[in-house]
Amino acid sequence: MRDLHKGESITTAREKTREELLLGGLGDWVHLYQVHYHVQKNHPGFTVEQVKTETLDTIRSLVTDGLFTVGDLSGPNGSFAAWDIPLEESIKRISNAYIDQFDDETAWTWVFWLALTDKGRHAAAAI
């Protein structure tokens, strides 16, 4: 949430990350490394473990809020295909690669994607 304090807009690190991802989602689907990168950049004091946890929590919050859908690029001609599974199952699937195989970036970097929903596009346009 934004608070005005002495004429300035104060944004939390998670909100900043969410805004950056929403804006990025206007141009293309968002891959997992982008989420990880923005979390790491906006939480400079976090350990790697904290970044991983916050990355998953950020994905969870974006999807719960109806701003993004989770999926992969298994659609026609490598297009985005939303997963038709519960959110927590999606998070578990992502976690199995991202957390368990973190040192092998090829196992998670380009495997999981987020696509803006109509609500997400409206939110991004308002930023």
C-alpha positions in Angstrom: 0.0 0.0 0.0 1.1 3.5 -0.6 1.2 6.0 2.2 1.9 9.7 1.8 4.5 10.8 4.3 5.9 14.3 4.0 4.7 14.5 0.4 6.5 11.3 -0.7 5.0 8.1 -1.8 6.3 5.2 0.2 6.1 1.7 -1.3 6.9 -1.5 0.4 9.5 -3.8 -1.2 6.7 -6.4 -2.1 4.5 -3.7 -3.6 7.5 -2.4 -5.7 8.1 -5.9 -6.9 4.5 -6.4 -7.8 4.3 -3.1 -9.7 7.5 -4.0 -11.6 6.1 -7.4 -12.5 2.7 -5.9 -13.5 4.5 -3.4 -15.8 6.7 -6.2 -17.2 3.7 -8.3 -17.9 2.2 -5.7 -20.2 5.0 -6.5 -22.7 5.3 -10.3 -22.4 4.7 -13.2 -20.1 6.8 -13.1 -16.9 9.2 -16.0 -16.3 10.2 -17.2 -12.8 13.6 -15.6 -13.0 12.1 -12.2 -13.4 10.1 -12.6 -10.2 13.3 -13.9 -8.4 15.3 -11.0 -9.8 12.9 -8.3 -8.7 12.5 -9.8 -5.2 16.3 -10.0 -4.8 16.7 -6.4 -6.1 14.0 -5.0 -3.8 15.1 -6.9 -0.7 18.9 -6.3 -0.8 19.4 -7.6 2.8 17.6 -10.9 2.2 19.5 -14.2 2.2 19.0 -16.5 -0.7 16.5 -18.6 1.3 14.5 -15.5 2.1 14.5 -14.5 -1.5 13.2 -17.9 -2.5 10.4 -17.7 0.1 9.5 -14.2 -0.9 9.5 -15.1 -4.6 6.9 -17.9 -3.9 4.9 -15.6 -1.6 4.9 -12.9 -4.3 3.6 -15.3 -6.9 1.0 -16.5 -4.5 -0.2 -13.0 -3.8 -0.3 -12.0 -7.5 -2.4 -15.0 -8.4 -4.6 -14.8 -5.3 -5.4 -11.2 -6.2 -6.4 -12.2 -9.7 -3.6 -10.2 -11.4 -1.8 -13.1 -13.0 -2.3 -16.8 -13.9 0.4 -19.4 -13.6 1.4 -21.7 -16.5 4.0 -22.7 -18.9 4.7 -22.4 -22.6 3.2 -25.7 -23.7 0.4 -24.0 -25.8 0.3 -23.9 -29.6 3.6 -22.7 -31.1 5.1 -22.3 -27.6 2.4 -20.0 -26.3 1.3 -19.6 -22.7 -0.9 -22.3 -21.3 -2.5 -21.6 -17.9 -2.4 -24.5 -15.5 -5.9 -25.8 -14.6 -4.9 -26.8 -11.0 -5.3 -25.2 -7.6 -2.9 -22.4 -6.7 -1.2 -24.4 -3.9 -0.5 -27.2 -6.3 1.0 -24.7 -8.8 3.2 -23.3 -6.0 4.3 -26.8 -5.0 5.2 -27.6 -8.7 7.2 -24.4 -8.9 8.8 -25.0 -5.5 9.9 -28.5 -6.5 12.1 -27.1 -9.2 12.9 -23.6 -7.9 13.7 -24.6 -4.3 14.9 -28.2 -4.7 17.0 -27.5 -7.9 17.9 -23.9 -7.3 21.6 -24.4 -8.3 20.5 -25.7 -11.7 18.9 -22.5 -13.1 17.9 -24.3 -16.3 15.5 -26.4 -14.2 13.4 -23.4 -13.2 14.4 -20.1 -14.9 12.4 -20.6 -18.1 10.0 -23.3 -17.0 7.3 -21.4 -15.1 5.5 -18.4 -16.4 2.9 -15.8 -15.3 0.4 -14.1 -17.7 -1.5 -11.0 -16.8 -5.2 -11.3 -16.4 -7.6 -8.6 -17.5 -7.6 -7.4 -13.9 -3.8 -7.4 -14.0 -3.7 -5.3 -17.2 -6.0 -2.7 -15.6 -3.9 -2.6 -12.5 -0.7 -2.2 -14.6 -2.2 0.6 -16.7 -3.1 2.4 -13.5 0.5 2.5 -12.2 
